Amino acid sequence: MSIKKQFLKSKPECKVTFKFEKTADIAAETVKVVGNFNNWDKDTEPMKALKSGDFTQTINLSSGSDIQFRYLVNDTLWVNDESADSFVDAGLGDAEKNGVIQL
C-alpha cells in the first residue's frame, strides 16, 4: 500500500493518490477510501481496479489538515495503510486505529 501527495501551487489543495496493493491474504473485489474527509461514508465511490489486482484512487484534499482514513475492503473489512504518516485511536472503545495523513 502506498500514499503519494502532490501539493498544488494554484490552490490550497493536495492531490493524494491512494494505492491498495493486492495481497495473498485478502481477496479484494472492491476497495473504498473512507475517512473524515467524506464523513466516513461507506457508500463512497470505489477505487479503480487495475489489471495487476491493485486498486487506486486520487482525491483532492484541503492542505493544512490532518486526514483520518481507512480502506474498506468488500464492504466488510477495515484495513489500515502502513504508509500513513501516523495512527490515532478510532474512538470505538477497542484497539482499532485510523491512519492519518498530514497535509
ABEGO torsion letter per residue (X at the ends): XBBBBBBBAABBBBBBBBBBBBBAABBBABBBBBBAAAGGBAABBBBBBBAAGBBBBBBBBBBGBBBBBBBBBGGABBBBBAABABBBBAGAGBABBBBBBBX
